[in-house]
Amino acid sequence: MPFCTQCGAEVTDIDRFCRRCGTRQPASAGPAGQRATSSSSSISPRAASILCYVPWMGWIAALFVLATDRFQRERDVRFHAYQGLYLFVGWMLVHYVVGFWESFLPGPDLPFAKLFEFLILILWIVMLVKTSKGERFSIPVVGELAERSL
């Protein structure tokens, strides 16, 4: 059971003020003795930026970063979220659109879509490394779109 921060009298978990001295009590610590933290407050800005570039799954972290209030003022984190999201959209366009049209080309089967997908994978890996080192690298076209989205 917790005690008053001023006089030491016993208080319950739901008491906002001490019954003995009237001092305001800190917020309830919860059953485990630790304050409950939300998932957005437990992640660092650098980790959030890195997660935005995880190949094929970074779009989830990017949408999370853009949707939470915690990163509304973090310009670099939001830049990485937009850039990672646009990289994923680029991969989807190459995979589905270029791959679809490639099947209609006459002649030998040239793997243009696979080549572009591989280049996007390399960009994801490069961005993972650069972001983990704390560098802000802007990919030529995608970075400009991300800057405008900020």
Secondary structure, DSSP 8 states (H G I E B T S, - for coil): --B-SSS--B--TT-SB-TTT--B------TTSS----TTTSS-HHHHHHHTTSTTTHHHHHHHHHHSSTTSS-HHHHHHHHHHHHHHHHHHIIIIIIHHHHTT--SS---HHHHHHHHHHHHHHHHHHHHHTT-----HHHHHHHHHH-
